[in-house]
């Protein structure tokens, strides 16, 4: 009987183990988890509802949400895609629903539905799970893997690393000659102290374009003002794609914000029209752009050196152009970052050049596999990191199920 050992009792580890055992019931499968509880990230994901995947059904479109892993995941997504995730969970009594922003959750609206599904499958299939079982050393002996833990030694024919973003396990991977791309934070909000944003906590715009100055990094989407600066999907996406660049700059950088996602020239034209059509009205009084709240509009007006009671007719071309720039090219100095909620994601991990993505197997060692965030793969927020876990887990399971 083939012995399979998985290190990591998270989403990727459980999904791999369940599928492998279903494909080959003769496998003897063990999951080792260093903590006292399994599936902890599943539990807190999506505010405790578990953002299972994203309603994007084209592999070529889906890979665009992965700053690292885009090229490598294209083939795997043709094998196990978001639609397969829907079917997998539905077949096991966990129907899923698509929300307005295309994020996908269990209809039960709780991560416990996913946890129970996994736990029931593991119990039914006879997969053994050991908690409080930290791994100290891994080595090969006569074509088998020896896994030394604080409790006992385990022997396995096939070994799966499903350890997530863990420095201790990346060190173990290095002991097996694998290259680790140094981890840096991804998915974070921008720390900005700027009087234009002070006391505007909770104000948002539906579609801003955010750029890192002096770089090619740019993202669009909803933007939210927080008490520490800027957040929202546009900022989080930008932080993910710019993660390594921003780390190199030690998180000292400038951000250019186009609050309207319109060209500066088109906004100048709109303002010139208002100068004529609203001539006798006070500029400060009302935002002419529905997406810009009155309080935010006031900040842009004041930053453009327009006086409190000045009418549209009385603003000069310099003030008008300054206002257009505030709306479309405002620059904000960012200093540092703040982790986004509990969903701490890192850019880094096992070098993708050393992995065969047809099997999620090491190119350096036969019968050594890697799934989930232990690899240098990460995504923007919205269920994409879980989809990477499901896809990698399923393809790895097929490889494990072979005799």
GUFI-528692 format. One record per residue (C-alpha): residue in one letter; x, y, z. Coordinates in pm, 1 decimal, m for minus. Layout:
BEGIN
{rest: A; x: X; y: Y; z: Z} .
...
***
This chain:
BEGIN
{rest: X; x: 0.0; y: 0.0; z: 0.0} .
{rest: X; x: 138.3; y: 338.4; z: m104.0} .
{rest: X; x: 191.8; y: 568.2; z: 191.8} .
{rest: X; x: 120.3; y: 937.0; z: 126.7} .
{rest: X; x: 199.1; y: 1206.2; z: 382.0} .
{rest: X; x: 80.0; y: 1565.8; z: 357.1} .
{rest: X; x: 231.5; y: 1839.0; z: 572.4} .
{rest: X; x: m23.3; y: 2113.9; z: 640.6} .
{rest: X; x: m381.4; y: 2082.6; z: 759.2} .
{rest: X; x: m517.2; y: 2370.7; z: 554.7} .
{rest: X; x: m731.3; y: 2402.6; z: 243.0} .
{rest: X; x: m470.2; y: 2271.6; z: m2.4} .
{rest: X; x: m368.4; y: 1979.0; z: 218.7} .
{rest: X; x: m723.6; y: 1860.2; z: 286.0} .
{rest: X; x: m838.2; y: 1901.9; z: m74.8} .
{rest: X; x: m537.4; y: 1706.9; z: m206.0} .
{rest: X; x: m580.1; y: 1425.9; z: 47.2} .
{rest: X; x: m955.7; y: 1385.1; z: m10.7} .
{rest: X; x: m925.1; y: 1374.0; z: m389.4} .
{rest: X; x: m628.3; y: 1137.9; z: m386.2} .
{rest: X; x: m809.3; y: 891.4; z: m157.5} .
{rest: X; x: m1127.4; y: 909.9; z: m366.3} .
{rest: X; x: m926.1; y: 839.7; z: m683.3} .
{rest: X; x: m727.7; y: 556.5; z: m521.9} .
{rest: X; x: m886.3; y: 406.2; z: m206.7} .
{rest: X; x: m576.0; y: 187.2; z: m156.5} .
{rest: X; x: m363.0; y: 485.3; z: m56.6} .
{rest: X; x: m270.0; y: 517.7; z: 309.4} .
{rest: X; x: m291.2; y: 894.3; z: 368.5} .
{rest: X; x: m180.8; y: 1098.5; z: 669.9} .
{rest: X; x: m208.0; y: 1476.9; z: 723.4} .
{rest: X; x: 26.4; y: 1644.0; z: 973.2} .
{rest: X; x: m67.9; y: 1983.4; z: 1119.2} .
{rest: X; x: 169.1; y: 2170.5; z: 1349.8} .
{rest: X; x: m109.8; y: 2368.0; z: 1521.6} .
{rest: X; x: m385.0; y: 2242.0; z: 1747.7} .
{rest: X; x: m655.9; y: 2319.5; z: 1490.9} .
{rest: X; x: m690.2; y: 2245.9; z: 1119.8} .
{rest: X; x: m840.3; y: 2461.6; z: 841.3} .
{rest: X; x: m786.1; y: 2787.5; z: 1029.3} .
{rest: X; x: m753.1; y: 3004.6; z: 718.7} .
{rest: X; x: m1070.9; y: 2853.9; z: 575.9} .
{rest: X; x: m1246.5; y: 2947.1; z: 899.1} .
{rest: X; x: m1160.0; y: 3318.7; z: 888.6} .
{rest: X; x: m1164.5; y: 3369.7; z: 510.5} .
{rest: X; x: m1424.6; y: 3608.0; z: 370.8} .
{rest: X; x: m1520.8; y: 3738.4; z: 713.2} .
{rest: X; x: m1599.9; y: 3385.5; z: 836.7} .
{rest: X; x: m1804.2; y: 3296.5; z: 526.5} .
{rest: X; x: m1517.5; y: 3144.6; z: 319.2} .
{rest: X; x: m1469.8; y: 3305.2; z: m20.1} .
{rest: X; x: m1439.2; y: 2967.6; z: m199.0} .
{rest: X; x: m1357.7; y: 3093.3; z: m549.8} .
{rest: X; x: m1443.1; y: 3364.0; z: m805.5} .
{rest: X; x: m1702.1; y: 3357.3; z: m1084.0} .
{rest: X; x: m1450.9; y: 3380.5; z: m1368.6} .
{rest: X; x: m1486.6; y: 3084.7; z: m1603.0} .
{rest: X; x: m1216.1; y: 3148.1; z: m1866.0} .
{rest: X; x: m863.9; y: 3025.5; z: m1778.0} .
{rest: X; x: m703.8; y: 3307.0; z: m1982.3} .
{rest: X; x: m902.8; y: 3564.4; z: m1783.8} .
{rest: X; x: m859.4; y: 3393.3; z: m1447.2} .
{rest: X; x: m477.7; y: 3387.4; z: m1461.8} .
{rest: X; x: m472.2; y: 3768.1; z: m1488.3} .
{rest: X; x: m563.7; y: 3787.4; z: m1117.2} .
{rest: X; x: m233.1; y: 3621.3; z: m1018.5} .
{rest: X; x: 64.2; y: 3861.9; z: m997.5} .
{rest: X; x: 284.5; y: 3555.1; z: m948.4} .
{rest: X; x: 179.6; y: 3229.4; z: m1114.9} .
{rest: X; x: m4.9; y: 3371.2; z: m1417.0} .
{rest: X; x: 193.2; y: 3174.5; z: m1677.8} .
{rest: X; x: 224.7; y: 2855.8; z: m1472.1} .
{rest: X; x: m145.3; y: 2823.6; z: m1382.4} .
{rest: X; x: m284.1; y: 2848.6; z: m1736.5} .
{rest: X; x: m238.8; y: 2475.7; z: m1809.0} .
{rest: X; x: m365.4; y: 2360.3; z: m1466.8} .
{rest: X; x: m676.9; y: 2581.3; z: m1496.8} .
{rest: X; x: m765.0; y: 2395.6; z: m1818.2} .
{rest: X; x: m772.5; y: 2078.0; z: m1605.0} .
{rest: X; x: m956.1; y: 2199.2; z: m1294.4} .
{rest: X; x: m1134.2; y: 2532.8; z: m1317.2} .
{rest: X; x: m1380.9; y: 2740.7; z: m1117.3} .
{rest: X; x: m1673.9; y: 2549.7; z: m1270.7} .
{rest: X; x: m1518.5; y: 2225.7; z: m1142.8} .
{rest: X; x: m1496.2; y: 2382.9; z: m796.9} .
{rest: X; x: m1871.8; y: 2456.9; z: m808.4} .
{rest: X; x: m1944.6; y: 2097.7; z: m911.2} .
{rest: X; x: m1708.5; y: 1946.8; z: m651.9} .
{rest: X; x: m1873.8; y: 2127.5; z: m360.8} .
{rest: X; x: m2230.6; y: 2083.8; z: m493.0} .
{rest: X; x: m2174.0; y: 1706.6; z: m520.3} .
{rest: X; x: m2076.4; y: 1701.9; z: m152.8} .
{rest: X; x: m2374.7; y: 1895.3; z: m24.1} .
{rest: X; x: m2221.6; y: 2245.7; z: m21.5} .
{rest: X; x: m2402.2; y: 2450.0; z: m290.2} .
{rest: X; x: m2229.6; y: 2777.1; z: m376.0} .
{rest: X; x: m2363.5; y: 3122.5; z: m464.9} .
{rest: X; x: m2222.7; y: 3408.7; z: m670.6} .
{rest: X; x: m2242.4; y: 3754.9; z: m511.8} .
{rest: X; x: m2264.0; y: 4090.1; z: m694.7} .
{rest: X; x: m1886.1; y: 4136.7; z: m701.8} .
{rest: X; x: m1843.6; y: 3781.2; z: m845.4} .
{rest: X; x: m1701.7; y: 3641.7; z: m524.6} .
{rest: X; x: m1833.4; y: 3292.5; z: m448.9} .
{rest: X; x: m1949.0; y: 3171.5; z: m106.1} .
{rest: X; x: m2133.9; y: 2869.6; z: 33.4} .
{rest: X; x: m2511.2; y: 2923.0; z: 23.8} .
{rest: X; x: m2502.0; y: 2846.3; z: 397.4} .
{rest: X; x: m2307.6; y: 3175.1; z: 436.6} .
{rest: X; x: m2057.7; y: 3023.9; z: 677.5} .
{rest: X; x: m1710.0; y: 2875.1; z: 641.3} .
{rest: X; x: m1822.7; y: 2595.0; z: 872.8} .
{rest: X; x: m2004.0; y: 2439.3; z: 575.1} .
{rest: X; x: m1668.1; y: 2392.6; z: 397.7} .
{rest: X; x: m1490.8; y: 2276.5; z: 715.2} .
{rest: X; x: m1764.4; y: 2019.5; z: 789.0} .
{rest: X; x: m1754.1; y: 1898.7; z: 427.3} .
{rest: X; x: m1377.9; y: 1840.5; z: 446.6} .
{rest: X; x: m1388.1; y: 1687.1; z: 793.9} .
{rest: X; x: m1671.3; y: 1448.8; z: 701.4} .
{rest: X; x: m1484.6; y: 1338.5; z: 388.3} .
{rest: X; x: m1160.7; y: 1278.2; z: 580.5} .
{rest: X; x: m1345.6; y: 1075.2; z: 846.9} .
{rest: X; x: m1541.3; y: 873.1; z: 590.3} .
{rest: X; x: m1233.5; y: 797.8; z: 378.2} .
{rest: X; x: m1018.9; y: 700.2; z: 676.3} .
{rest: X; x: m756.1; y: 970.8; z: 624.3} .
{rest: X; x: m559.6; y: 1014.5; z: 946.6} .
{rest: X; x: m498.8; y: 1367.3; z: 1079.2} .
{rest: X; x: m237.0; y: 1441.8; z: 1345.9} .
{rest: X; x: m249.1; y: 1786.6; z: 1509.4} .
{rest: X; x: 19.8; y: 1945.5; z: 1729.3} .
{rest: X; x: 264.0; y: 1764.5; z: 1505.4} .
{rest: X; x: 538.9; y: 2003.3; z: 1399.2} .
{rest: X; x: 797.2; y: 1870.7; z: 1153.1} .
{rest: X; x: 1164.5; y: 1906.6; z: 1240.5} .
{rest: X; x: 1358.3; y: 1730.3; z: 964.7} .
{rest: X; x: 1280.2; y: 1571.5; z: 627.0} .
{rest: X; x: 1516.7; y: 1341.5; z: 439.4} .
{rest: X; x: 1516.7; y: 1059.1; z: 186.6} .
{rest: X; x: 1610.3; y: 700.9; z: 269.6} .
{rest: X; x: 1595.9; y: 421.2; z: 11.5} .
{rest: X; x: 1339.7; y: 594.4; z: m213.7} .
{rest: X; x: 1116.8; y: 682.7; z: 80.0} .
{rest: X; x: 1067.3; y: 1003.2; z: 273.9} .
{rest: X; x: 1143.5; y: 1016.5; z: 644.5} .
{rest: X; x: 956.9; y: 1290.7; z: 830.5} .
{rest: X; x: 1084.5; y: 1354.7; z: 1180.3} .
{rest: X; x: 836.5; y: 1526.1; z: 1416.4} .
{rest: X; x: 852.4; y: 1609.1; z: 1786.3} .
{rest: X; x: 622.9; y: 1309.9; z: 1853.9} .
{rest: X; x: 740.0; y: 1037.5; z: 1616.8} .
{rest: X; x: 895.5; y: 959.1; z: 1279.5} .
{rest: X; x: 679.5; y: 891.8; z: 973.6} .
{rest: X; x: 776.3; y: 706.4; z: 656.6} .
{rest: X; x: 610.4; y: 795.2; z: 324.8} .
{rest: X; x: 641.3; y: 691.1; z: m39.0} .
{rest: X; x: 506.0; y: 1028.7; z: m152.0} .
{rest: X; x: 528.6; y: 1360.9; z: 30.6} .
{rest: X; x: 314.9; y: 1671.6; z: m23.5} .
{rest: X; x: 410.5; y: 2013.2; z: 111.6} .
{rest: X; x: 87.6; y: 2208.1; z: 170.4} .
{rest: X; x: 223.7; y: 2433.6; z: 440.9} .
{rest: X; x: 112.4; y: 2777.4; z: 321.0} .
{rest: X; x: 330.6; y: 3081.6; z: 385.3} .
{rest: X; x: 558.4; y: 2941.4; z: 653.2} .
{rest: X; x: 920.3; y: 3045.3; z: 698.5} .
{rest: X; x: 998.3; y: 2726.6; z: 894.4} .
{rest: X; x: 879.8; y: 2509.5; z: 607.4} .
{rest: X; x: 1049.8; y: 2723.0; z: 344.8} .
{rest: X; x: 1369.7; y: 2653.5; z: 541.0} .
{rest: X; x: 1291.1; y: 2281.6; z: 518.4} .
{rest: X; x: 1236.8; y: 2318.4; z: 142.5} .
{rest: X; x: 1579.2; y: 2482.9; z: 118.6} .
{rest: X; x: 1726.7; y: 2185.6; z: 304.0} .
{rest: X; x: 1591.4; y: 1977.8; z: 11.4} .
{rest: X; x: 1784.2; y: 2203.0; z: m235.7} .
{rest: X; x: 1474.7; y: 2397.3; z: m345.4} .
{rest: X; x: 1513.5; y: 2771.0; z: m410.8} .
{rest: X; x: 1293.5; y: 3002.8; z: m204.7} .
{rest: X; x: 1195.9; y: 3337.6; z: m351.7} .
{rest: X; x: 1219.6; y: 3571.1; z: m53.6} .
{rest: X; x: 870.1; y: 3641.7; z: 81.0} .
{rest: X; x: 739.4; y: 3998.9; z: 93.6} .
{rest: X; x: 389.9; y: 4115.0; z: 196.0} .
{rest: X; x: 117.2; y: 4136.8; z: m66.7} .
{rest: X; x: m243.7; y: 4260.7; z: m34.8} .
{rest: X; x: m198.7; y: 4560.8; z: 190.7} .
{rest: X; x: m349.2; y: 4906.3; z: 221.6} .
{rest: X; x: m155.2; y: 5229.4; z: 174.8} .
{rest: X; x: m58.1; y: 5438.9; z: 476.8} .
{rest: X; x: m109.7; y: 5801.6; z: 370.2} .
{rest: X; x: m122.8; y: 6106.6; z: 592.3} .
{rest: X; x: m263.5; y: 6390.9; z: 381.9} .
{rest: X; x: m493.5; y: 6676.7; z: 478.5} .
{rest: X; x: m699.7; y: 6609.4; z: 165.2} .
{rest: X; x: m804.4; y: 6277.4; z: 322.7} .
{rest: X; x: m817.3; y: 6368.0; z: 694.3} .
{rest: X; x: m1145.8; y: 6275.5; z: 867.6} .
{rest: X; x: m1297.4; y: 6127.9; z: 550.8} .
{rest: X; x: m1303.5; y: 5772.2; z: 691.5} .
{rest: X; x: m1548.8; y: 5550.7; z: 499.7} .
{rest: X; x: m1584.1; y: 5770.0; z: 189.8} .
{rest: X; x: m1540.4; y: 5572.5; z: m131.4} .
{rest: X; x: m1545.9; y: 5615.6; z: m508.7} .
{rest: X; x: m1674.2; y: 5336.9; z: m737.4} .
{rest: X; x: m1399.4; y: 5340.6; z: m999.0} .
{rest: X; x: m1064.0; y: 5507.1; z: m938.8} .
{rest: X; x: m735.9; y: 5441.3; z: m1120.5} .
{rest: X; x: m435.3; y: 5421.3; z: m890.1} .
{rest: X; x: m71.0; y: 5426.9; z: m1006.1} .
{rest: X; x: 262.4; y: 5394.8; z: m831.1} .
{rest: X; x: 458.3; y: 5698.9; z: m951.1} .
{rest: X; x: 769.7; y: 5619.3; z: m1161.0} .
{rest: X; x: 655.7; y: 5263.0; z: m1232.3} .
{rest: X; x: 431.9; y: 5066.9; z: m1468.8} .
{rest: X; x: 207.2; y: 4949.0; z: m1184.5} .
{rest: X; x: m154.2; y: 5063.1; z: m1215.2} .
{rest: X; x: m492.8; y: 4927.5; z: m1104.9} .
{rest: X; x: m855.9; y: 5035.0; z: m1128.7} .
{rest: X; x: m1164.7; y: 4969.8; z: m919.1} .
{rest: X; x: m1341.0; y: 5090.0; z: m605.7} .
{rest: X; x: m1124.9; y: 5298.7; z: m369.0} .
{rest: X; x: m1196.9; y: 5349.0; z: 0.4} .
{rest: X; x: m1057.3; y: 5619.4; z: 230.7} .
{rest: X; x: m964.9; y: 5478.7; z: 572.5} .
{rest: X; x: m831.2; y: 5637.8; z: 889.2} .
{rest: X; x: m479.0; y: 5528.2; z: 788.7} .
{rest: X; x: m498.2; y: 5615.6; z: 418.6} .
{rest: X; x: m639.2; y: 5425.2; z: 120.5} .
{rest: X; x: m784.0; y: 5078.0; z: 74.6} .
{rest: X; x: m1043.3; y: 4906.2; z: m145.0} .
{rest: X; x: m1003.7; y: 4667.3; z: m442.3} .
{rest: X; x: m801.7; y: 4912.0; z: m657.3} .
{rest: X; x: m540.9; y: 4963.0; z: m383.6} .
{rest: X; x: m525.1; y: 4596.1; z: m284.3} .
{rest: X; x: m478.3; y: 4488.7; z: m646.2} .
{rest: X; x: m203.5; y: 4748.6; z: m691.1} .
{rest: X; x: m29.9; y: 4633.5; z: m372.7} .
{rest: X; x: m33.8; y: 4272.8; z: m496.8} .
{rest: X; x: 108.3; y: 4344.7; z: m841.3} .
{rest: X; x: 357.9; y: 4596.0; z: m702.1} .
{rest: X; x: 452.4; y: 4388.7; z: m395.9} .
{rest: X; x: 818.9; y: 4327.8; z: m479.2} .
{rest: X; x: 871.5; y: 4677.9; z: m621.5} .
{rest: X; x: 727.4; y: 4841.6; z: m307.3} .
{rest: X; x: 929.6; y: 4617.8; z: m75.9} .
{rest: X; x: 1247.4; y: 4729.1; z: m254.1} .
{rest: X; x: 1145.1; y: 5090.1; z: m195.1} .
{rest: X; x: 1094.3; y: 5009.2; z: 174.1} .
{rest: X; x: 730.0; y: 5119.7; z: 137.5} .
{rest: X; x: 824.4; y: 5485.0; z: 72.1} .
{rest: X; x: 648.6; y: 5578.1; z: m251.0} .
{rest: X; x: 408.7; y: 5818.3; z: m419.9} .
{rest: X; x: 64.0; y: 5721.8; z: m543.4} .
{rest: X; x: m116.4; y: 5901.6; z: m825.3} .
{rest: X; x: m496.7; y: 5879.8; z: m805.9} .
{rest: X; x: m743.5; y: 5942.2; z: m1083.1} .
{rest: X; x: m1062.8; y: 5958.3; z: m876.7} .
{rest: X; x: m1286.5; y: 5957.3; z: m1183.7} .
{rest: X; x: m1093.3; y: 5727.7; z: m1420.9} .
{rest: X; x: m1139.8; y: 6000.8; z: m1683.9} .
{rest: X; x: m872.2; y: 6180.6; z: m1885.0} .
{rest: X; x: m751.6; y: 6516.0; z: m1752.5} .
{rest: X; x: m856.2; y: 6685.5; z: m2077.5} .
{rest: X; x: m1212.4; y: 6552.9; z: m2057.7} .
{rest: X; x: m1240.5; y: 6674.8; z: m1695.7} .
{rest: X; x: m1105.6; y: 7018.5; z: m1797.6} .
{rest: X; x: m1382.5; y: 7031.6; z: m2063.8} .
{rest: X; x: m1649.0; y: 6939.2; z: m1808.2} .
{rest: X; x: m1522.9; y: 7208.2; z: m1567.9} .
{rest: X; x: m1512.6; y: 7470.5; z: m1844.9} .
{rest: X; x: m1873.4; y: 7387.0; z: m1928.4} .
{rest: X; x: m1968.5; y: 7425.5; z: m1560.7} .
{rest: X; x: m1792.3; y: 7764.1; z: m1553.7} .
{rest: X; x: m2048.6; y: 7880.0; z: m1809.9} .
{rest: X; x: m2361.2; y: 7682.0; z: m1717.1} .
{rest: X; x: m2326.8; y: 7721.2; z: m1336.8} .
{rest: X; x: m2165.0; y: 8067.7; z: m1351.4} .
{rest: X; x: m2336.5; y: 8220.9; z: m1046.4} .
{rest: X; x: m2320.6; y: 7908.7; z: m826.6} .
{rest: X; x: m2056.2; y: 7855.9; z: m559.3} .
{rest: X; x: m1797.8; y: 7597.2; z: m665.2} .
{rest: X; x: m1762.3; y: 7449.7; z: m317.3} .
{rest: X; x: m2134.3; y: 7396.0; z: m263.2} .
{rest: X; x: m2202.7; y: 7083.5; z: m469.6} .
{rest: X; x: m1999.4; y: 6811.0; z: m638.9} .
{rest: X; x: m2078.1; y: 6802.8; z: m1010.5} .
{rest: X; x: m1960.7; y: 6439.6; z: m1025.5} .
{rest: X; x: m2207.4; y: 6189.3; z: m872.5} .
{rest: X; x: m1921.5; y: 5954.4; z: m775.8} .
{rest: X; x: m1743.2; y: 6224.0; z: m571.4} .
{rest: X; x: m1909.2; y: 6297.8; z: m237.1} .
{rest: X; x: m1963.6; y: 6658.7; z: m125.6} .
{rest: X; x: m1700.5; y: 6632.0; z: 151.3} .
{rest: X; x: m1436.6; y: 6489.7; z: m82.2} .
{rest: X; x: m1523.6; y: 6751.6; z: m347.0} .
{rest: X; x: m1468.2; y: 7026.2; z: m88.2} .
{rest: X; x: m1114.0; y: 6895.9; z: m24.9} .
{rest: X; x: m1027.7; y: 6903.8; z: m394.7} .
{rest: X; x: m1168.3; y: 7256.6; z: m430.7} .
{rest: X; x: m969.5; y: 7386.6; z: m131.9} .
{rest: X; x: m652.0; y: 7210.8; z: m257.8} .
{rest: X; x: m695.9; y: 7397.5; z: m588.3} .
{rest: X; x: m670.0; y: 7736.9; z: m415.4} .
{rest: X; x: m1035.1; y: 7814.3; z: m486.3} .
{rest: X; x: m1183.4; y: 8035.2; z: m214.3} .
{rest: X; x: m1476.0; y: 7920.8; z: m2.9} .
{rest: X; x: m1739.1; y: 8151.2; z: m160.0} .
{rest: X; x: m1594.8; y: 8173.2; z: m510.0} .
{rest: X; x: m1840.9; y: 8126.2; z: m798.9} .
{rest: X; x: m1777.9; y: 7913.7; z: m1106.6} .
{rest: X; x: m1764.2; y: 8230.1; z: m1320.3} .
{rest: X; x: m1484.4; y: 8372.1; z: m1106.6} .
{rest: X; x: m1237.1; y: 8084.4; z: m1114.2} .
{rest: X; x: m941.6; y: 8141.4; z: m1345.0} .
{rest: X; x: m781.6; y: 7890.6; z: m1583.2} .
{rest: X; x: m501.6; y: 7808.3; z: m1337.2} .
{rest: X; x: m752.5; y: 7716.2; z: m1064.0} .
{rest: X; x: m962.2; y: 7518.6; z: m1309.8} .
{rest: X; x: m663.2; y: 7317.9; z: m1433.5} .
{rest: X; x: m545.5; y: 7259.2; z: m1075.6} .
{rest: X; x: m891.5; y: 7123.5; z: m989.6} .
{rest: X; x: m882.8; y: 6892.4; z: m1293.7} .
{rest: X; x: m539.0; y: 6768.2; z: m1180.8} .
{rest: X; x: m663.7; y: 6706.2; z: m824.1} .
{rest: X; x: m942.4; y: 6492.9; z: m970.0} .
{rest: X; x: m729.5; y: 6298.4; z: m1218.9} .
{rest: X; x: m361.6; y: 6322.3; z: m1121.7} .
{rest: X; x: m353.4; y: 6388.3; z: m747.9} .
{rest: X; x: m28.1; y: 6264.9; z: m593.5} .
{rest: X; x: m20.0; y: 6128.6; z: m237.4} .
{rest: X; x: 287.3; y: 6029.8; z: m39.4} .
{rest: X; x: 260.9; y: 5681.0; z: 109.7} .
{rest: X; x: 475.5; y: 5576.1; z: 400.2} .
{rest: X; x: 438.5; y: 5213.4; z: 505.1} .
{rest: X; x: 155.0; y: 4964.5; z: 470.7} .
{rest: X; x: m120.0; y: 4804.7; z: 677.0} .
{rest: X; x: m213.1; y: 4435.8; z: 648.4} .
{rest: X; x: m555.2; y: 4384.2; z: 494.1} .
{rest: X; x: m787.5; y: 4230.5; z: 757.4} .
{rest: X; x: m681.7; y: 3876.2; z: 857.4} .
{rest: X; x: m606.9; y: 3773.2; z: 500.8} .
{rest: X; x: m230.4; y: 3812.1; z: 519.7} .
{rest: X; x: m83.7; y: 3703.9; z: 186.3} .
{rest: X; x: 280.5; y: 3691.2; z: 88.7} .
{rest: X; x: 454.3; y: 3710.4; z: m247.4} .
{rest: X; x: 728.7; y: 3448.5; z: m230.0} .
{rest: X; x: 786.9; y: 3079.8; z: m176.9} .
{rest: X; x: 921.9; y: 2782.8; z: m370.4} .
{rest: X; x: 1060.9; y: 2891.5; z: m708.8} .
{rest: X; x: 811.4; y: 2797.8; z: m980.7} .
{rest: X; x: 1090.1; y: 2703.0; z: m1223.0} .
{rest: X; x: 1155.2; y: 2398.8; z: m1002.4} .
{rest: X; x: 799.1; y: 2259.6; z: m1027.4} .
{rest: X; x: 637.0; y: 2039.2; z: m1293.7} .
{rest: X; x: 288.4; y: 2192.2; z: m1317.9} .
{rest: X; x: 146.3; y: 1889.9; z: m1498.5} .
{rest: X; x: 170.5; y: 1711.1; z: m1161.5} .
{rest: X; x: 267.6; y: 1983.8; z: m909.7} .
{rest: X; x: 574.7; y: 1770.6; z: m848.1} .
{rest: X; x: 929.8; y: 1878.3; z: m772.0} .
{rest: X; x: 1166.9; y: 1867.9; z: m1068.6} .
{rest: X; x: 1449.0; y: 1799.1; z: m820.5} .
{rest: X; x: 1299.3; y: 1505.3; z: m628.2} .
{rest: X; x: 1060.5; y: 1238.1; z: m748.5} .
{rest: X; x: 752.5; y: 1191.0; z: m527.6} .
{rest: X; x: 782.7; y: 1534.8; z: m363.6} .
{rest: X; x: 485.8; y: 1762.8; z: m434.8} .
{rest: X; x: 392.3; y: 2125.1; z: m355.8} .
{rest: X; x: 40.5; y: 2272.5; z: m344.5} .
{rest: X; x: m108.3; y: 2605.5; z: m235.6} .
{rest: X; x: 71.6; y: 2910.3; z: m102.6} .
{rest: X; x: 396.3; y: 2728.7; z: m19.7} .
{rest: X; x: 469.2; y: 2801.3; z: m388.4} .
{rest: X; x: 558.8; y: 3146.9; z: m517.7} .
{rest: X; x: 197.0; y: 3195.4; z: m630.8} .
{rest: X; x: m38.2; y: 3458.7; z: m494.1} .
{rest: X; x: m344.9; y: 3645.5; z: m609.3} .
{rest: X; x: m553.7; y: 3951.8; z: m546.7} .
{rest: X; x: m841.0; y: 3929.2; z: m301.0} .
{rest: X; x: m1163.4; y: 3762.2; z: m415.0} .
{rest: X; x: m1130.9; y: 3381.9; z: m380.5} .
{rest: X; x: m836.4; y: 3336.6; z: m617.9} .
{rest: X; x: m589.0; y: 3199.1; z: m362.8} .
{rest: X; x: m836.4; y: 2924.0; z: m273.5} .
{rest: X; x: m886.7; y: 2841.5; z: m642.0} .
{rest: X; x: m509.9; y: 2794.7; z: m670.2} .
{rest: X; x: m532.4; y: 2551.8; z: m375.5} .
{rest: X; x: m820.3; y: 2354.1; z: m531.7} .
{rest: X; x: m661.4; y: 2334.1; z: m877.3} .
{rest: X; x: m315.6; y: 2239.5; z: m749.7} .
{rest: X; x: m465.5; y: 1996.1; z: m500.7} .
{rest: X; x: m674.7; y: 1819.2; z: m763.7} .
{rest: X; x: m388.3; y: 1780.9; z: m1015.0} .
{rest: X; x: m149.6; y: 1669.8; z: m741.4} .
{rest: X; x: m411.3; y: 1416.2; z: m621.1} .
{rest: X; x: m420.4; y: 1260.6; z: m970.1} .
{rest: X; x: m43.6; y: 1218.1; z: m959.6} .
{rest: X; x: m58.9; y: 1069.3; z: m607.5} .
{rest: X; x: m334.3; y: 824.5; z: m710.9} .
{rest: X; x: m109.9; y: 661.6; z: m972.7} .
{rest: X; x: 33.9; y: 328.8; z: m860.1} .
***
